[in-house]
Amino acid sequence: MTDWTDGYITEIDYTHGYYQELNPLRIRLLFLNLGLAFPETASVCELGFGQGLSANIHAAAQANGQLWATDFNPSQVSFAQSLAAASGANAQLFDQSFSDFCRRDDLPDFDYIGLHGIWSWISNENRAVIVDFIRRKLKVGGVLYLSYNALPGWAAFAPIRHLITEYSEIMSAKGQGVTPRIDAALAFTEKLLATNPLYARANPQVNERVKKLAEQNRNYLAHEYFNCDWEPMHFATIANWLMPAKLNYACSAHYLDHVSAMNLTADQQAFLQEIPDVLFRETARDFMVNQQFRRDYWIKGARRINSIEQIEGLRNMRVILMLHRADVSLKAAGALGECTMDIGVYHPVLDVLADHTPKTLAQIELAVKDKGVSFAQVVQAILVLTGTGQIAAVQDESVIAQSKAHTDKLNTHLITLARGRGDIGYLASPVTGSGVAVGRFQQLFLLARIQGHQQPAEWAQFAWQVLAAQNAKLVKEGKTLETAEENYQQLLTEATVFTEKQLHILIALQIAS
């Protein structure tokens, strides 16, 4: 009998995460900054969509296009299809293997194909199927997004992954579920490292990484570490895999990688500039930053645009501030550690965006001109703030209007689910075409508003009634709040902050009204 799982963990569901890199709209700013032509993303494909939250948010919030996607786990696909049914968006979601899906004869050609958290955890046979699919179905000028565990960053820790999976396979009692096997494997590994083996002395960072593993979500660990196939790769190996699909490397999909000063010393930057081959330059850079996880864009037929097209495209880009102005952080982490942004540049830019009204980069440029901020500085500030999730690109008004009916339906469905679960922390914005982080309590406050409750005290009371019916209690500073009054007062505090800092932003993003 054929094992439909193909060695992949299926007895425990994947997390309900949202992955912004899968958003095809993120291509535009990066490509314009690099002077590259970018495709319109009317037809999108996602391979291995997990719970389908990202796929459904993008299908609903970018309703001018069509999305086709597959994930072979039927329980996850069932949930994803329920979201698609709720939104009514043009999302075709299947529970087929890569082999079956990629050989369908009814698929369109795609502008954009995305794989997040898939490549490193599948067999070479499946990788070959995917590369052939990209060769046949990605349009000329189309973009592939691909993320994967990378070398050399994984070189020191790969033996630990081997150890915990071997322990789980050989030493765990038969019939144990995945979670007990993971717990036992981690406990064994910690005991082994406590003996101070030479391996740990040669790789001193391993002990701390194992401790962090023990703190992580078991659903995530199961899919990250315990699949049959698991192979981190060098960048050059990926390039060789993708060669038959005629793809050119475009750039990192991680915005902060594009700010060299945050990741490379001056000597390292100078060294890389002396390497003429683009692909080999990436290999050398990976050693400099000890790259552990890559997120990359590849193009089928890269085409450069002229400087006029580039500047006009950048100036016409619209962006919106995603946080309350007072909550914006001017710190960002790169390979060299935490960096602090120049307040002389960033404060004027943020002040222009503080009203949460979409602005073009041209409007920002004009508004900060008398502050001595150049257009190049505006562009870099927007790149960094987008990379830290504090700013997002804005869609055309016609697309926003077309998408809103779908995002309204999807968001209503999601906040209704929040009555009984707290593991879906995102809602869809038609303004940005993306997911926006909104916690469970805040979703319950939105549901209370929909049901006619107008004041924060009413929202807090509504949320507490929902939670109390499930014998749920809040935790504050590590301590469980025991009484109804304590829980209500904490929810009232949350609702007050929500009113002061978040609600008007969600209204600007057309998530709330």
Secondary structure, 3 states (H helix, E strand, C coil): CCCCCCCCCCCCCCCCCCCHHHCHHHHHHHHHHHCECCCCCCEEEEECCCCCHHHHHHHHHCCCCEEEEECCCHHHHHHHHHHHHHHCCCEEEECCCHHHHHCCCCCCCEEEEEECCCHHHCCHHHHHHHHHHHHHHEEEEEEEEEEEEECCCCCCCHHHHHHHHHHHHHCCCCCCCHHHHHHHHHHHHHHHHHCCCHHHHHCCCHHHHHHHHHCCCHHHHHHHHCCCCCCCECHHHHHHHHHHHCCEEEEECCHHHHCHHHHCCHHHHHHHHCCCCHHHHHHHHHHHHCCCEEEEEEECCCCECCHHHHHHHHHHCEEEECCCHHHCCCEEEECCEEEECCHHHHHHHHHHHCCCCCEEHHHHHHHHHHHCCCHHHHHHHHHHHHHCCCEEECCCHHHHHHHHHHHHHHHHHHHHHCCCCCCCCEEEECCCCEEEECCHHHHHHHHHHHCCCCCHHHHHHHHHHHHHCCCCCCEECCEECCCHHHHHHHHHHHHHHHHHHHHHHHHHCCCCC
